[in-house]
């Protein structure tokens, strides 16, 4: 480059164009023409990239202002002397060159703000391309330069490759993207290092090990409603994608599978159910690109965790403010509009925690904020969490969010949690026992769960289970029988027992700690907050100290002591204080309310879901007269406020779980409202809310559901199952005689919540099932399927959250008619299917590939087939032996160039091809029976063939369309056309 420039320094370089400077080296017109074409190609690329900016950001800018901005950029470059000294001074860097141009040639005056922005973009982009071109021109004498230009095609290709790597100044990258990769890598390292730990609940703060989420994370069960009409999109098919079972179905499965099935998920779960831990696990796993199975497509994601508790007041964060939550110390170093680019390109994973942690009056703002994010950035993945009382399942349905609800831990979940907790406890800095005693403690706890069913019911979520593990480790006495006792003993252990056992003298005794913690908890609760600044916490402590004559230390030292030694209060980030779990705040605030006689305040807040747990536990702390007054005022409000009546009645009923003593008249009034207004539940939604009352609700349930509507009967079964109580088994045994389909479906789903052999023998053994059909989703239930005497059709639909199954899991199963499995990531031999000639549905996912396709021809009843794999499918000739299929689903078809094996499938109604397809056919024969076609990706070649191949097509769904026009589809009479993503602006066919 130096030699090339030096030869032109003495010439007319101040007035000549770049083409003229180079042309002076060339003798003939042909060579000059080739050079002009080469540089014209460069100019064309610059113009092409500016067109995108003009069509998006500046589409409303008048033509004269566009011309003025672009002319100004051209004039600025023309007036700057581009010498070799200058280019070396700026390191041949386009951005530095643009900065120099601005320093010696101010922007033209009179440009409006949008035109000035266009001027900046045009100047930046021109400088970047110019430096690349100059570096590319060879430093050769005239004859060699002419010879080089004779290879115009090669030169153009090389320039194309160079210019493609130049950061583009666009609407979302005004300064280019050259630092994006470096910043992204640093940010992901930060997320991995800061969020890859979890509090081992039940051990004091000073005993906490740094426990990796990869060890502690437990996959939990969820229930979800699959709405075929939902706007929520799926990046890759899962077990439910091709189901043809109606517009809306209820499904249970693992949480990873549920949120991996849609781009936007709304996860609802009760206190302590693991919502925050789930979001942290998603963030850390995304940072490591370590997702597998259903979430494998998320490995390119950049996670942003937004804790709504930090935005209880003020403006909700804009994208450029997301890093203030996630990485405040480095947020200022973020490249301009870096977050916007992640959101636009679909690599952002937005994790919004705690809708319930903002006041109810602010939630419409949160909803509007989420709706705007979903609308403005449709490619971004979003997961939002909330307690069920804070928002109903359909709260974000219109924005395309699929709602899932975290369910109580079943037996398998609890066993795994206990094992992981004790394994993690080995890493604790100190324990209340010798580490060698941990295995014995684990066995003791398992035995208590087996012999005392109420304990297993009590351990319904990770928080409560962790407390039981800790108490079992710390004390040899009998474990608690209810939640109030569990919280009391857990606090006692954390506040007093540990330090006393170690002989550690503290500046506060346990009573003083309780007074201060209760006061802080109440102040937070009264303000509808769950965190506060450290300075504010010190102020509250200082305000409380005059009432505590035996405490002499300063407020700052006392707060330090509580943070370091209580195990209840913490400083999650410097300058911010909160309780280790919101449940401890609610328990202590409830205690403070009864100590200070704040019954009227509790009653006045009873309609707010954020006060639910505080009020329920206040009844447990309350004296009889206080409990009578609180429940009476709640019931009076229910009678006088129809819009809030159901919430208030459910709250009053839930208080029966904790209250120790009530006036008989008040108790009778609560019983009456339960029987008249709450039981039996009218819908599955009401069944979920009844679970808040606990197992005591069973006493109000009818002995038979024969007189109830089908919806109410099904909801009654679900509500009974959610209690996981032994009393429920007797009720469910009676309900099992009801032959209605929805009742039988709920009975089958309830199987996972009870000891599997006993439930099979006592409840399902004589049940009619759904016309003899049962769908089993849990592997640990399979050994007991043979107890079902009226079984005639088994559908195997295993959840894959625990492990991926081998296909031979179906060996020996009776009356198997359908399999829907996520299989191990290996080449799978289909031979085990041959044992089951009744199979009519085979849906297999996640394998590397399949062997022995010929086995499928030995299944005479087979009409629904889905085979999904990760390696390219070699051929589809095996389909010629399957003429009776009604639905067919395949993927990885990029190498298939002949689809004629579909010619004789005259019964086929639905064809799902989840990959890029050509639809080329050597025969050219039509497939007139197909009414529904789903394509993963379709280009113009496929669209042009569809009308001839599928003349009777009614429904066409394309996940990604790369064609420039839909004109070929005009020949079809489509009822529905759904194109979810398009590379071009398509009109209607």
Secondary structure, 3 states (H helix, E strand, C coil): CHHHHHCCCCCCCCCCCHHHHHHCCCCCHHHHHHHHHHHHHHHHHHHHHHHHHHHHCCCCCCHHHHHHHHHHHHHHHHCCCCCHHHHHHCCCCHHHHHHHHHHHCCCCCCCCHHHHHHHHHHHHHHHHHHHHHHHHCCCCCHHHHHHHHCCHHHHHHHHHHHHHCCCCCCCCCCCCCCCHHHHHHHHHHHHHHHHCCECCCCCCHHHCCCECHHHHCCCCEEEEEEECCCCCCCCCCCCCCCCCCCCEEEEEEEHHHHHHCCCEEEEECCCCCCHHHHHHHHHHHHHHCCCCHHHHHHHHCEEEEEEHHHHCCCCCCCHHHHHHHHCHHHHHHCCCCHHHHHHHHCCEEEEEECHHHCCHHHHHHHHHHHHHHHHHCCCCEEEEEECHHHCCHHHHHHHCCEEEEECCCCHHHHHHHHHHHHHHHCCCCCCCCCHHHHHHHHHHHHHHHHHCHHHHHHCCCHHHHHHHHHHHHHCCCCCCCCHHHHHHHHHHHHHHHHHHHHCCCCCCCHHHHHHHHHHHHHHHHHCCCCEEEHHHHHHHHHHHHCCCCCCCCCHHHHHHHHHHHCCCEEEEECCEEEECCHHHHHHHHHHHHHHCCCHHHHHHCCCCHHHHHHHHHHHHHCCHHHHHHHHHHHHHHHHHCHHHHHHHHHHHHHHHHCCCCCCHHHHHHHHHHHHHHHCCCCCHHHHHHHHHHCHHHHHHCCCCCCCCCHHHHHHHHHHHHHCCCHHHHHHHHHHCCCCCHHHHHHHHHHHHHCCHHHHHHHHHCCCCCECCEEEECCHHHHHHHHHCCCCCEEEECCCCCCCCECHHHHCCCCCEEEEEEEECCCEEEHHHHHHCCCCCEEEEEEECEEECHHHHHHCCCCCEEEEEECCCCCCCHHHHHCCCCCEEEEECCCCCCCCHHHCCCCCCCEEEEEEEECCCCCCCCCCCCCCEEEEEEECHHHHHHHHHHCCCCCEEEEEEECCCCCHHHHHCCCCEEEEEEECCCCCCC
